[in-house]
Amino acid sequence: MNTSPSRPQKPTPESAAAFAKRWYAAWNARDLDAIMACYDANIEHSSPFIKRYNGTDDLSIVGIDAVRDYFRRALERTPRCGLIRCTPPSACRASSSCTAA
């Protein structure tokens, strides 16, 4: 019997594209439940914006509940901001609507 933890399978190009499509759709819809379905329960998220939205000096947060609370606050404070999918990435440009409320 193998008692070692299983390793996640390496994504295929197709599964990576499907995940990216689901992730972008969740963020663009601002659907917190769908966003969080894209993350593991043991997520560790790092961002310079954590200080702003959490009101702490922390630059990272750990765990699905803490990340969910952070994402909820970020979505509330940026009501007009969404993600866009850019192909190629050089086609992306900053959106003036993505500013904190």
C-alpha positions as CSV (number, residue, x, y, z in Angstrom):
1,M,0.0,0.0,0.0
2,N,1.4,3.4,-1.0
3,T,1.0,5.9,1.9
4,S,2.8,8.8,0.2
5,P,0.7,11.8,-0.7
6,S,-0.5,11.8,-4.3
7,R,1.0,14.4,-6.6
8,P,-1.2,16.5,-8.8
9,Q,-1.1,15.5,-12.4
10,K,0.7,17.8,-14.8
11,P,-1.9,19.8,-16.7
12,T,-2.4,19.2,-20.4
13,P,-2.7,22.2,-22.7
14,E,-6.4,21.5,-22.9
15,S,-7.0,21.2,-19.2
16,A,-4.9,24.4,-18.6
17,A,-6.9,26.3,-21.2
18,A,-10.2,25.1,-19.6
19,F,-9.0,26.1,-16.1
20,A,-7.9,29.6,-17.4
21,K,-11.3,30.0,-19.1
22,R,-13.1,29.1,-15.9
23,W,-10.9,31.4,-13.8
24,Y,-11.3,34.4,-16.1
25,A,-15.1,33.9,-16.3
26,A,-15.3,33.7,-12.5
27,W,-13.4,36.9,-12.0
28,N,-15.1,38.8,-14.8
29,A,-18.5,37.7,-13.4
30,R,-17.3,38.8,-9.9
31,D,-18.7,35.4,-8.6
32,L,-16.9,34.8,-5.4
33,D,-18.0,31.2,-5.1
34,A,-16.8,30.4,-8.6
35,I,-13.5,32.3,-7.9
36,M,-12.9,30.3,-4.8
37,A,-13.7,27.0,-6.6
38,C,-10.5,27.6,-8.5
39,Y,-8.3,27.4,-5.4
40,D,-7.1,24.7,-3.1
41,A,-8.1,24.8,0.6
42,N,-4.4,25.3,1.6
43,I,-3.8,28.3,-0.7
44,E,-1.1,30.8,0.2
45,H,-1.8,34.1,-1.5
46,S,0.8,36.9,-1.7
47,S,0.1,40.4,-2.9
48,P,1.1,43.9,-2.0
49,F,-2.6,44.8,-2.0
50,I,-3.2,42.5,1.1
51,K,-2.0,45.4,3.3
52,R,-4.6,47.7,1.7
53,Y,-7.6,45.4,1.8
54,N,-6.8,43.7,5.1
55,G,-5.5,46.8,7.0
56,T,-2.4,44.9,8.1
57,D,1.3,44.8,7.3
58,D,1.0,41.2,6.1
59,L,2.0,40.5,2.5
60,S,0.5,37.0,2.3
61,I,-2.4,35.1,3.7
62,V,-2.9,31.4,4.1
63,G,-6.0,29.3,3.9
64,I,-9.2,29.3,1.8
65,D,-11.3,31.2,4.4
66,A,-8.7,34.0,4.8
67,V,-8.2,34.3,1.0
68,R,-12.0,34.3,0.5
69,D,-12.4,37.2,3.0
70,Y,-9.6,39.1,1.2
71,F,-11.0,38.6,-2.2
72,R,-14.5,39.6,-1.0
73,R,-13.1,42.9,0.4
74,A,-11.1,43.5,-2.8
75,L,-14.2,43.0,-4.9
76,E,-16.3,45.3,-2.7
77,R,-13.7,48.0,-3.0
78,T,-13.3,47.7,-6.7
79,P,-16.8,47.4,-8.0
80,R,-16.1,48.2,-11.6
81,C,-12.9,46.1,-12.0
82,G,-12.9,42.9,-13.9
83,L,-10.2,40.8,-15.7
84,I,-9.9,40.5,-19.4
85,R,-8.2,37.8,-21.3
86,C,-5.5,39.1,-23.6
87,T,-4.0,37.2,-26.5
88,P,-1.2,38.0,-26.9
89,P,-0.4,39.4,-23.4
90,S,1.2,42.4,-25.1
91,A,-2.4,43.4,-26.2
92,C,-3.3,44.1,-22.6
93,R,-3.4,47.6,-21.3
94,A,-4.3,48.9,-17.9
95,S,-7.9,49.9,-17.3
96,S,-8.6,53.1,-15.5
97,S,-11.7,51.5,-14.1
98,C,-9.6,49.2,-11.9
99,T,-9.1,51.5,-9.0
100,A,-10.1,51.1,-5.4
101,A,-13.4,52.7,-4.5
